[in-house]
Structure formats: structure tokens, C-alpha cells
Amino acid sequence: METALNCAISWHPQFLLFTSEAPKSLYYAHIPTVIISLIVGFFVFYKSGKSLAGLLLLCISIFFSIWSTINLLVWVGDNSKIMIFLWSYFGILSGLICILALYFVYVFIDKKDVGFTQKMIFSLLLLPIILITPTKYNLGSFNTASCGAVENPYFTNYYYGLGFFVFIWILLLVIVRYRKANHEFRKQIILLAVGMELFLLSFFVAGFIASYLNSLLGTDYSLEFYGLFGMTFFMGMLAYLIVKFKAFNVKLIGAQALIVTLIVIIGSQFAFIENKTNKILTAITLALAIVFGWILVRSVKKEVQQREELEVANVEIEKRNEAIVDRNKKLKKANDEISERKEQLQKMADSLAVANDKLKKLDTAKTEFVSMASHQLRTPPTPIKGYSSMLLEGSYGELNPEQRSAVENIYNANNQQIAFVEDLLSVSRIESGSMKFEFAKVQVDDLCHDVVNNLALKAKDKNLYLDYKPSETLLPEITADGAKVREVISNLVDNAIKYTLKGGVTLSTELCSRETDNCIKKPHLRVTVSDTGIGIPAEEIPYLFAKFSRGKDIARLNTGGTGLGLYVVKMISEANGGKVWIESPGAGMGTKFILELPLEQEQETLERNG
């Protein structure tokens, strides 16, 4: 279809000059609606904390403003190349406006983003317009005789049809959501639906009728101007929603909306005023409206703020009064219960004292039993270990591969049994207070070298590195039980090797000058065991130093663990006046075991553990 433009309009290098043939409603239809839509769009976007609904509304405002600006330029332009270039974007902008309008209604009503399927449907509806826009199937040519672009009727009908289709979709969506909404939100849905539907209806119907009349009677497109006023009505509905219902979580008083609307209306009169005197009077009126409007808004805003503060204060007073009443009731009830429970508590205290004595006896008996059982359990594994070792060394003849594998399984299982018994004995001695500590001057650097030398072969068998990074400064000797500190460090390094699949383990020492919450509150040195292993989830770390406690991945990778090793490490570290803890970024990201030991022991610790 061939459309016509009024070519009697000329282009001035500095500004646009309209002849008497230009429609008088041109500026009035375009500029005020663009200003209002952009003001509301940006205001809602920033005041709503850049929410998704605010972003969609801003996009609608921007694309509508671009459409209106291009439409204005097409009306006043006389360069056919520029005009046909601008004209070609009407379809894609119209499609974006209607799809964003549908998207916005979904987000506003449902208070959440739409699903992936709906987004794909929106994209597919826009796809034909996007693909056809840069082709000859959009605009075929430009008719210089009639100053009109030759449009493809199928393409034009598609984006007009898309607008009507979205109109029906929104209508059905509103009906469905209205039935499920509460009474208060139903009002917001109705206001939004009326504003949005009238905007889409006027925007697309006016354009469609103007296009149809142009092709049928050869009239111009001035009828489409009236379709733009639907945007002003829609923005007015949104302003009412904000003032009345605090929509988009935005606080806006009616005076603000009223003053802004008044200023835009007065300013829009410049679009059609021709008399110079009237222009001056309108400018003075606009200035006065701005000044007095600002004063009015400031005064009303202050009054509203004071009223809100007063309401908040009243609510707080009511809450406090209710709290006082409730507290008095509770105090009275508590006093009655206190007198009633005094006797019960006394009886319970007597019963608990008896039960506590029994528990102490039971705990002592349990510890003695564990100690005795552990001593008894140590006896059988020792000859088993000796004979299985001799079998592996060939003392009784060479073993075939199947026999060697079976004996190795026996040897390893027996070692696990011995380790478990040793841990049980250590726990038993610690809890019974029978574990003796021999404090003396110890060089931690020597202990670390011994541990690395003893476990280097085990790390090599797993293709892991085992590095020792001593302190850059010479470490002083500390007062501690050297054998037991070596056992602690060895346990930590061995533990790190067990749960590291690739990479390796690094043992390091340093004089600690940190003052973190974890550090012990006295001069101390720090021993750190870092690995590239399976890591530990944050929620499991607090439980790993408890008896018989093991992480999920730890239990899966090392089924022979006892769950006592770290408990023994913790108890021995604390008995030496130190502290041990775990740091891990998470599963699969490695682990750090940190041991801190004081440089000097307090006399109380020496006497208690000596």
C-alpha cells in the first residue's frame, strides 16, 4: 500500500519550520506524550529500586518516545532517503512496544518474572518483524510524487495484528488473575488493565485506521496523532496507582503528580501558540507554575511526612501499651509459677545430684572398661602384624599375586585396627586424666622435618607432593611435649594425604603476629597443613573435632577412618596450651589445618599435665 506525507513541510538547518499545511496538532500530540512517558518511566525505574517492572515500564516509555520522535521527523522531513530509513523502524518499534506491554502486565500482576517458555513465545512473535525489517519486504521504495513510502501490506498487517492479539491476550490474562486476586489488589489490576488496554487500542487502532484511509482515500496520517494520547492516559493511571496504592513500592503524593501534569500541559501549549504575546504570557504562567508548584509540593510533602511520622509514633505507642499489658500478665503468671515450682526445682535438684553421682561412677567405669578393653584388643593385632609382615617379606616362601593381595588386605586391616585401638587408648587416657605429658624445650622445626621424612614415601605412592616450608626467621624453642606434638603434626599431615586425590600437601611454620579471633592470646607460633584435597563444606567443619564424627565425603573416600583422630589432636593440642582449627573454602577446594602453640607454658598447665 502507498502512504502519503505532507511534503509542504520544509527543513531548516537550525530548527523545524512548519507551513500552514502542517497539522496543528503535530507538536501537541507528540512532545507532551513523550515528556510525560519519559518522566513517569524514569521516575518509577529509579524510585522502585530498578525493579524488573520498573525496567520494563522504562523500556516501553523509551521505545514509545523513539517511535513518536521518528514519526515527528517523518512528518517534517523532505529527504526521501532519510524518511524511508526512519520509516522502516515503525514496525519493529510497534512490535517491541506491544510485547513489552504484555511482559509488563505479567510482572506487575504476578510480582515475579515470567518463565522461559513465555519468553520464547514473546521472542517468536517478534522474530518475523526483526527478520523482515531490513529487507525489501518491509518498505519497497519511496514515491517522490506523493512523498510516501511503499509498504508491504502483509508486514503492516502483521504488526497491527500483533497489537490486537496482545490486546486480547492481556484482556484474558487480567480476567484470570482478577478472579484469584484479593479485594485490594483487584482494584490495581482493573486500573492497570484499563490504562494499558486503552493505550494499545488507541495506538494501534488509530494507526490502522489512518493507514487504511490513506490507502483507500489518499488522506494523510494525521488521524494517528490521536492514538498517542492513550500513552498519557496510561501514565495517568500509573500515577494514580502509585499515589493511591503505593504501586512499585514508590511513595508519591498527589500534589507532585498534579504539579507535573500542570507544568506539562502548560508547556505543551507552545506547540500551537502563534501569537508572540501569548507565548510570553504562557512562559510567565509556566514559570509561576513551576515556582509555586515546587513550594506547594515541598509544603505538602512536609505535612505528609509529619503525618506519617505521627502515625508511626501512634502505632509504636499502641504496640508498647499492648506489650506492657502482655508483660504484666506474663509477670503475674510467672510469679504464680515461680512459687509453684520452687518445691519442684528443689526435688529435681536433689534427684539430679543423685543422678550426677551415678553418672560420674558410670563414666569412670566406662573409661576403665574402654582402657581395659583397648589393652586387651592390642594384644592380638601385634602378632598378626608381625606374621603378615614376614609373609609379605617372603620369610615363608614367595607368594603368588592372589596370596600377596590377600595378605596385604590382612596387613592393612590389622593396621587400621591397631590405629583404632591406639586412638581409643589415647581418648581413654585423656578423659580419665591418666595421660602424662613431659614438657621440655622443643624445636618445632625438627619435629616437622621428622614428620615429612616419615610420610614422604606415603605421599609418593599416591603421586602427591609433600613440601615443607620452614619459617623465614629462626623459630625459638617452645615448652611442650615434643613426642605428642609430633604425633599431632603427623596426624594432620597423614590426614591431609589420605583425603587428597591430586596435587599435594604443604607443611609450613611461622611466628604468628596476627591478632585474629582464632589466635591464642599469648606469643605463639603457627603450624599450617595445607592440601589440595576434597575440601570440607562449611556446615560440617564444627563437628569434625568431636568423637566419632566424620564428614560425608571423608567417610566415602576413607571407609577405614575411626572418627577419633581429630578429637585426639584437639585434646593433645589444648593440653599443650595450644589450639587447632580447620579452614576450607568448600567442597573440592582444599583444606587448611592450623595448629598454634604458645612459646611458653603457664605454670598451671605444667602442674596439671606434668
C-alpha positions in Angstrom: 0.0 0.0 0.0 1.3 3.5 -0.7 1.1 6.0 2.1 1.2 9.8 1.7 3.0 12.5 3.7 2.5 16.2 3.6 5.6 17.4 1.7 4.8 21.0 2.0 6.8 21.0 5.2 10.4 22.2 4.8 13.5 21.5 6.9 15.5 24.4 8.4 19.2 23.8 9.3 18.7 25.0 12.8 15.1 24.1 13.6 11.8 22.9 12.0 9.6 25.4 10.3 6.0 24.4 9.5 3.9 25.8 6.8 0.2 26.4 7.2 -0.4 23.0 5.6 1.2 21.1 8.6 -1.3 19.6 11.0 -1.6 21.9 14.0 -1.8 19.0 16.4 1.6 17.7 15.4 3.7 19.1 18.2 0.8 18.8 20.7 0.3 15.1 20.0 4.0 14.2 20.1 6.0 16.3 22.6 3.8 16.2 25.7 3.2 12.5 25.4 6.9 11.8 25.0 7.8 14.0 28.0 5.1 12.5 30.3 6.0 8.9 29.4 9.7 9.5 29.9 9.2 11.3 33.2 7.0 8.5 34.6 9.2 5.8 33.2 12.5 7.1 34.7 10.8 8.1 38.0 9.3 4.6 38.5 12.5 2.9 37.5 14.7 4.7 40.0 12.2 5.0 42.8 11.3 1.3 42.6 15.0 0.3 43.2 15.4 -0.5 39.5 13.0 -3.4 39.7 12.1 -5.6 36.7 8.6 -3.9 36.5 10.2 -0.5 36.6 12.7 -1.5 33.9 10.0 -2.8 31.6 8.0 0.4 32.0 11.1 2.4 31.3 11.7 0.4 28.1 8.1 0.9 27.0 8.5 4.7 27.6 11.8 4.8 25.7 10.6 2.8 22.7 7.3 4.8 22.5 9.4 8.0 22.6 11.6 6.8 19.8 8.5 5.9 17.8 7.0 9.3 18.4 10.2 11.1 17.5 10.7 9.2 14.3 7.0 9.8 13.4 7.6 13.5 14.0 10.7 13.6 11.8 8.9 11.7 9.1 6.2 14.3 9.1 8.6 17.3 8.8 11.4 15.7 6.6 11.8 16.3 2.9 14.8 13.9 2.3 13.4 10.7 0.9 16.4 8.6 1.9 16.3 9.8 5.5 12.5 9.4 5.6 12.4 5.9 4.3 15.3 4.9 6.7 13.3 6.2 9.6 10.0 4.8 8.3 11.4 1.3 8.2 11.6 1.2 12.0 7.9 1.8 12.7 7.1 -2.0 12.6 9.8 -3.2 14.9 9.2 -0.4 17.4 5.4 -1.1 17.4 6.1 -4.8 17.9 8.5 -4.1 20.8 6.0 -1.8 22.5 3.2 -4.3 22.4 5.4 -7.3 23.6 6.9 -5.2 26.4 3.4 -4.1 27.4 2.4 -7.8 27.7 5.6 -8.6 29.6 5.0 -5.6 32.0 1.4 -6.7 32.8 2.6 -10.2 33.7 5.4 -8.9 36.0 3.1 -6.3 37.6 0.3 -8.7 38.4 2.4 -11.8 39.3 5.1 -9.9 41.2 7.8 -12.1 39.5 9.5 -12.7 36.2 7.8 -14.8 33.5 9.1 -18.3 32.7 11.5 -19.4 30.0 8.6 -20.7 27.8 6.8 -17.4 27.8 10.0 -15.5 27.0 10.4 -17.8 24.0 6.8 -17.1 22.8 7.5 -13.4 23.1 10.7 -13.8 21.1 9.0 -15.9 18.4 6.2 -13.3 18.0 8.9 -10.6 17.4 11.1 -12.7 15.2 9.2 -12.1 11.8 9.4 -8.3 12.4 13.1 -8.5 13.2 13.9 -10.6 10.2 11.7 -8.6 7.7 12.6 -5.0 8.9 15.9 -4.7 7.0 14.6 -6.2 3.8 12.5 -5.0 0.8 9.5 -6.9 2.2 9.2 -4.1 4.7 9.5 -0.9 2.5 9.8 -1.5 -1.2 10.6 2.1 -2.3 9.7 5.8 -1.8 7.3 7.5 -4.0 8.6 11.1 -4.5 5.4 12.2 -6.3 3.3 11.5 -3.2 6.1 11.7 -0.6 5.2 8.3 0.7 6.9 5.0 1.4 5.6 1.9 -0.4 4.9 -0.6 2.5 4.3 -4.3 2.2 0.7 -4.8 3.3 1.4 -8.2 4.8 4.1 -6.8 7.0 2.0 -3.8 8.1 -1.0 -6.1 8.8 1.3 -8.4 10.9 2.4 -5.8 13.4 -1.0 -4.3 13.6 -2.4 -7.8 14.1 0.2 -8.4 16.7 -1.0 -5.4 18.6 -4.7 -6.6 18.5 -3.5 -10.1 19.5 -1.6 -8.7 22.6 -4.7 -6.6 23.4 -6.8 -9.8 23.6 -4.1 -11.7 25.5 -3.8 -9.0 28.2 -7.6 -8.9 28.5 -7.8 -12.7 29.1 -4.8 -12.6 31.5 -6.5 -9.8 33.5 -9.7 -11.8 33.8 -7.9 -14.9 35.0 -5.7 -13.1 37.5 -8.6 -10.9 38.7 -10.6 -13.9 39.9 -7.6 -15.1 42.0 -6.6 -11.8 43.5 -7.7 -10.3 46.8 -10.1 -7.4 47.0 -7.4 -4.7 47.3 -5.2 -5.9 44.5 -8.3 -6.4 42.2 -8.6 -2.6 42.1 -5.0 -2.2 41.0 -5.5 -4.9 38.3 -8.5 -3.1 36.9 -6.8 0.3 36.8 -3.7 -1.1 35.1 -5.8 -3.1 32.6 -7.9 0.0 31.7 -4.9 2.2 31.2 -2.8 -0.4 29.2 -5.7 -1.6 27.1 -6.8 1.9 26.1 -3.3 2.8 25.3 -2.8 -0.3 23.0 -6.3 0.2 21.5 -5.8 3.8 20.7 -2.2 3.4 19.5 -2.9 0.5 17.1 -6.4 1.4 16.0 -5.6 5.0 15.2 -2.5 3.8 13.2 -4.5 1.1 11.4 -7.4 3.4 10.5 -5.0 6.1 9.3 -3.2 3.6 7.1 -6.5 2.2 5.8 -7.9 5.6 4.9 -4.7 6.6 3.3 -4.7 3.6 1.0 -8.5 3.9 0.3 -9.0 7.7 0.1 -5.5 9.1 -0.1 -5.9 11.1 3.2 -2.8 11.9 5.3 -1.8 10.2 8.5 -2.9 13.0 10.9 -5.5 10.7 12.5 -2.7 8.6 14.1 -1.8 11.6 16.3 -4.9 10.9 18.4 -3.7 7.4 19.2 -0.7 8.9 21.0 -2.8 10.4 23.8 -3.5 6.8 25.0 0.0 6.9 26.4 -0.8 10.0 28.5 -3.9 8.2 29.9 -1.9 5.1 30.7 0.8 7.1 32.5 -2.0 8.9 34.4 -3.4 5.5 35.5 0.1 4.5 36.7 0.4 7.8 38.6 -2.9 7.1 40.3 -1.8 3.6 41.2 1.4 5.0 42.8 -0.5 7.7 44.8 -3.4 5.5 45.9 -1.8 2.1 46.3 2.0 2.7 46.6 2.4 0.6 43.4 6.0 -0.4 42.6 6.8 0.4 46.3 7.0 4.1 45.3 5.8 6.8 47.6 4.3 9.7 45.6 1.9 12.3 46.8 -0.9 13.5 44.6 0.4 17.1 44.7 3.6 16.0 42.9 1.7 14.3 40.1 -0.7 17.2 39.8 2.0 19.8 39.5 4.0 17.8 37.0 0.9 17.3 34.9 0.0 21.0 35.1 3.5 22.0 34.0 3.5 19.6 31.1 0.0 20.8 30.0 1.1 24.5 30.1 4.4 23.8 28.4 2.6 21.8 25.6 0.7 25.0 24.6 3.9 26.2 22.9 3.2 23.6 20.2 0.3 25.6 18.7 0.6 29.2 20.1 1.5 31.6 17.2 0.9 35.0 18.8 4.1 36.3 20.4 2.2 38.0 23.3 0.5 34.7 24.1 3.9 32.9 24.1 5.3 35.4 26.7 2.2 35.1 28.9 2.4 31.3 28.6 6.1 31.4 29.6 5.3 33.5 32.6 2.5 31.2 33.6 4.8 28.2 33.2 7.5 29.8 35.4 4.9 30.7 38.1 3.5 27.2 38.0 7.0 25.7 38.5 7.9 28.1 41.4 4.6 27.8 43.2 4.3 24.2 42.4 7.7 23.5 44.0 6.6 25.4 47.1 3.3 23.6 47.2 4.9 20.2 46.8 7.5 20.9 49.5 4.8 22.1 51.9 2.5 19.1 51.2 5.5 16.7 51.4 6.5 18.0 54.8 2.9 17.7 56.0 2.6 14.2 54.7 5.9 13.3 56.3 4.8 14.7 59.7 1.5 12.8 59.4 3.4 9.5 58.6 5.7 10.1 61.5 2.8 10.7 63.8 1.0 7.6 62.5 4.2 5.6 63.1 4.5 7.0 66.6 0.9 6.2 67.4 1.4 2.6 66.2 4.6 2.3 68.3 2.7 3.7 71.3 -0.1 1.2 70.8 2.4 -1.6 70.4 4.2 -0.6 73.6 0.9 -0.4 75.5 0.0 -3.8 74.3 3.5 -5.1 75.2 3.2 -3.6 78.7 -0.2 -5.3 79.2 1.1 -8.6 78.0 4.2 -8.2 80.1 2.1 -7.6 83.3 0.1 -10.7 82.5 3.2 -12.7 82.0 4.8 -11.4 85.2 1.7 -12.3 87.2 1.6 -15.7 85.6 5.4 -16.1 86.2 5.1 -15.2 89.8 2.4 -17.8 90.3 4.5 -20.4 88.6 7.7 -19.5 90.5 6.1 -20.1 93.9 4.6 -23.4 92.5 7.9 -24.6 91.0 10.2 -23.8 93.9 9.4 -27.2 95.5 9.6 -29.0 92.2 13.0 -27.5 91.5 14.3 -28.5 94.9 13.2 -32.0 94.3 14.7 -32.0 90.9 18.0 -30.6 92.2 18.1 -33.5 94.8 17.4 -36.0 92.1 20.0 -34.5 89.8 22.6 -34.6 92.4 22.0 -38.3 93.0 21.9 -38.9 89.2 25.1 -36.9 88.8 26.9 -39.1 91.3 25.7 -42.2 89.4 26.8 -40.7 86.1 30.3 -40.0 87.4 30.6 -43.6 88.6 29.3 -44.8 85.2 31.7 -42.6 83.3 34.6 -43.8 85.4 33.5 -47.4 84.9 33.1 -46.7 81.1 36.6 -45.2 80.9 38.1 -48.1 82.9 36.3 -50.5 80.6 37.5 -48.8 77.4 41.0 -48.7 78.8 40.9 -52.4 79.8 39.2 -53.4 76.5 41.7 -51.4 74.5 44.7 -53.1 76.3 43.1 -56.4 75.6 42.5 -55.5 71.9 46.1 -54.5 71.4 47.4 -58.0 72.1 46.0 -60.0 69.1 46.9 -57.5 66.3 50.6 -57.4 67.3 51.5 -61.0 66.2 49.1 -60.7 63.2 51.1 -57.7 62.1 54.4 -59.4 62.6 53.5 -62.6 60.8 51.7 -60.9 57.9 54.8 -58.6 57.5 57.0 -61.7 57.4 54.8 -63.3 54.8 55.0 -60.2 52.6 58.8 -60.1 53.0 59.0 -63.8 51.8 60.2 -65.3 55.1 58.0 -68.3 54.5 58.5 -68.5 50.8 57.3 -66.5 47.8 53.6 -65.7 47.5 51.7 -65.7 44.2 49.8 -62.5 43.3 46.5 -63.7 44.8 48.1 -64.8 48.1 50.1 -61.5 48.3 46.9 -59.4 47.7 45.1 -61.4 50.4 47.9 -60.9 52.9 48.2 -57.2 52.1 44.5 -56.8 52.9 45.1 -58.6 56.2 48.1 -56.3 56.9 46.2 -53.1 56.1 43.1 -54.1 58.0 45.2 -55.0 61.0 47.0 -51.6 60.9 43.6 -49.9 60.9 42.6 -52.0 63.9 45.9 -51.0 65.7 45.3 -47.3 64.9 41.7 -47.6 66.2 42.9 -49.2 69.4 45.6 -46.6 69.9 43.0 -43.8 69.4 40.8 -45.5 71.9 43.6 -45.7 74.4 44.5 -42.1 73.9 40.9 -40.9 74.3 40.6 -43.1 77.4 43.8 -41.7 79.0 42.8 -38.1 78.1 39.3 -38.4 79.6 40.5 -40.3 82.7 43.4 -37.8 83.3 46.0 -40.6 83.2 47.8 -39.3 80.1 51.1 -37.9 81.2 52.9 -35.0 79.4 56.6 -34.4 79.6 57.2 -30.7 79.0 60.6 -29.7 77.8 62.3 -27.3 75.4 61.4 -28.4 71.8 62.4 -27.2 68.3 59.2 -27.5 66.2 61.2 -27.2 63.0 62.9 -30.6 63.9 59.5 -32.2 64.6 58.2 -31.1 61.2 61.3 -32.4 59.4 60.8 -35.8 61.1 57.1 -35.9 60.0 57.9 -35.0 56.4 60.6 -37.7 56.2 58.4 -40.4 57.7 55.4 -39.6 55.4 57.2 -38.8 52.2 57.0 -42.3 50.9 53.3 -42.5 51.5 52.7 -39.3 49.6 54.9 -40.5 46.7 52.9 -43.7 46.5 49.8 -41.6 45.8 51.7 -39.4 43.3 51.4 -36.4 45.6 54.0 -33.8 46.6 54.8 -33.2 50.2 56.6 -30.0 50.8 57.9 -28.4 54.0 58.3 -24.6 54.1 60.0 -23.6 57.3 59.7 -20.1 58.8 61.9 -17.4 57.1 63.1 -16.5 60.6 64.6 -19.0 63.0 61.9 -20.3 65.3 62.5 -20.2 69.0 62.3 -23.3 71.1 58.9 -23.8 72.8 57.9 -25.6 76.1 55.8 -28.6 75.1 55.6 -32.4 75.0 57.7 -33.0 71.8 56.5 -36.5 71.2 52.9 -35.7 71.4 53.2 -32.5 69.3 55.0 -34.6 66.7 52.0 -37.1 66.9 49.6 -34.2 66.3 51.5 -32.8 63.3 51.9 -36.3 61.9 48.2 -37.0 62.3 47.3 -33.8 60.5 49.7 -34.4 57.6 48.7 -38.1 57.3 45.0 -37.0 57.3 45.7 -34.5 54.5 47.5 -37.1 52.4 44.5 -39.5 52.8 42.0 -37.1 51.5 44.0 -35.5 48.7 43.5 -37.2 45.3 45.8 -35.0 43.2 48.2 -32.1 43.9 49.8 -32.5 47.3 50.3 -31.3 50.9 52.3 -28.3 52.2 53.6 -28.1 55.8 54.7 -24.7 56.9 55.7 -22.9 60.2 55.9 -19.3 61.2 56.0 -17.0 64.2 52.4 -15.7 64.3 52.0 -11.9 64.6 48.2 -12.0 63.8 45.6 -10.9 66.2 42.5 -12.6 64.9 39.7 -14.0 66.9 41.1 -17.6 66.3 44.6 -16.9 67.6 45.5 -17.8 71.1 46.0 -14.7 73.3 49.7 -15.0 74.0 53.0 -15.1 72.0 52.9 -18.3 69.8 53.9 -20.0 66.6 51.7 -21.4 64.0 52.0 -24.8 62.1 49.8 -24.9 58.9 49.0 -28.1 56.9 47.5 -27.1 53.5 46.3 -29.6 51.0 44.6 -29.6 47.5 42.2 -32.3 48.6 38.4 -32.7 48.6 37.8 -29.8 50.9 35.1 -29.6 53.6 31.7 -28.0 53.4 31.3 -25.1 55.9 28.4 -26.8 57.7 30.5 -29.9 58.6 33.6 -28.1 60.0 32.2 -27.5 63.5 31.6 -31.2 64.1 34.9 -32.7 62.8 36.8 -32.4 66.2 34.0 -34.4 68.0 34.4 -38.0 68.9 33.4 -40.4 66.1 32.4 -37.5 63.8 33.3 -37.7 60.1 32.3 -35.7 57.0 30.2 -37.2 54.3 32.9 -37.1 51.6 35.6 -38.1 54.1 33.6 -41.2 55.1 33.1 -42.1 51.4 36.8 -41.8 50.4 38.3 -43.4 53.5 36.0 -46.0 54.9 38.6 -47.2 57.4 38.7 -44.0 59.4 37.8 -44.1 63.1 36.5 -40.6 63.7 38.8 -40.3 66.7 42.0 -38.9 65.2 41.0 -35.2 65.1 39.4 -35.5 68.6 42.8 -36.8 69.9 44.6 -34.0 68.0 42.4 -31.3 69.6 42.7 -32.7 73.2 46.5 -33.0 72.9 46.9 -29.5 71.4 44.8 -28.0 74.2 46.7 -30.0 76.8 49.9 -28.3 75.5 48.2 -24.9 75.8 47.6 -24.6 72.1 44.7 -24.5 69.7 43.8 -26.3 66.4 41.1 -25.4 63.8 40.1 -26.0 60.2 39.7 -23.6 57.3 38.3 -24.6 54.0 36.7 -22.6 51.1 34.3 -25.5 50.5 34.0 -28.9 48.9 36.7 -29.6 46.2 38.7 -26.5 47.2 41.3 -27.9 49.6 41.7 -27.6 53.4 43.9 -25.9 55.9 44.6 -27.4 59.4 46.1 -24.7 61.6 47.9 -25.6 64.9 49.0 -22.8 67.2 51.3 -23.5 70.2 52.4 -21.0 72.9 56.1 -20.2 73.2 55.9 -20.6 77.0 53.6 -22.7 79.1 51.8 -21.3 82.1 52.7 -22.9 85.5 49.2 -24.1 85.9 49.3 -26.1 82.7 52.6 -27.6 83.6 51.3 -28.7 87.0 48.0 -30.1 85.6 49.6 -32.1 82.8 53.0 -32.8 84.2 
